[in-house]
Amino acid sequence: MLCLDHNLVVRHDETQGLPVGIFLYRRTRRPQVPEEKDMWVEFKCPICGKDLDDDKSMANFMVCDESSHGTLKFFTGDGCFFTSDQKVAEELVKKGKRVHVVDPHEFFAGHE
């Protein structure tokens, strides 16, 4: 799957929903030809800094289960975070992140 973001096209591995390549477009008067660069993107938790893991229970989500902040999920589709802790949500907003506060029993089933 390819997603266009300004002058970047990001290719995703459809089995895991993770970015696996970024294609850079150069603006010229000639027909535009993408130049592929192999690049791996690591997703880090904005609260504790640890690597986010693939969420095996929900497609296109990554998760951090660090006990200091509870379960935090990240949706790779639009970059939103999901938490059940209002204080964690406030910290994410301060860092400029989009966040939703959710019911932990419904949204985090199997994680908490």
N, C-alpha and C positions, 0 to 999 in steps of 0.2 A: 504494500500500500504506500502511495506517495502522498505527502502533504506539502502544500506550497506555503512558505512563510517568507514574505518579502523576496529576497534574491536567493533564498535557500529552499531546496526541496529535500525533505527528510524521508528516507525509506525506512519502513517499519517491518520487522519480522512479524508476520500475521499470527504465528503460533503463540508468540509471547507478548506481542504488542509493544516491543521495545524498539527504539531507534537503532538501526544497524548501519546506516550510511548517510552522509550528507553530500548533496550535489550543489556545487557553487556555480552560479551563472555570472558571466562577465558581460557587461554592457558594451557592445561594439556595434558598428554599422553592419557587420556581417551577420548571417544567421547565428543565433545563439546556440552554442553547443555546450552541454554541461560537462564540467570536469569533475570526475568522482574523486573524493577524498575519503579514505577509510578513517572513520572517526568513531570512537566509542564514547557514549555518554554515560557517566555515572550519576545516579540520582542519590543525593545526600539528604538526610533529615535536616530541615532548617532549625530544629530545636536542639538536638544532641550532636549532630554532625556525622552520625553513623550512616553506612550505606543502607538505602532502602532495599528491601527484598521483594521479589515477585510475590504477589498475593495469589496463592493457589486456589482460593475460593471465589475470586472475582476477576474476570478478564479485564485487562487494561488498568489494573490497580497495582500499586506498589505499597508496601506496608513497613512501618517501624513499630516494633513492640517493646521499645525501651520502657522499663518500669518507672523511670523518673517522670515521664510525661504520658504514659498510657499509650494505647493503640492510636496510631496516626496513619491514615491512608491517603495516598496521592493518586489522583486519576490522571493518567498520562494523556488522555484525550483533550482535556482543556486546562490542565495544570492546577486544578482545585484540590485543596486538602480537606479531609474530613476527620473530625475529632468529636469526642463526647465531653471534653473538658473545656469549659468556658475560658479558663485562664490560659490554656494552650492556644485557643482560638485568638484571644486578645494578643498574645505574643506573636502569632503568625501575621496578624493584621499589621502590627507595628513594623514587621519586616517586609511589608508590602505584598504579602501572599493573599490569595483568595481562599476563603475557608468557609466551611459549613459545619455547624454544630448539629450532631445527629443523636438519635436514641441508640445507646450502645447495644441494647438487647436485640434490636432489629438489624442495625447496620454492621455491627462487628461480631456477629454470631460466629463462634469458633475461634475468636482471637482473645477475648477477655475472660 
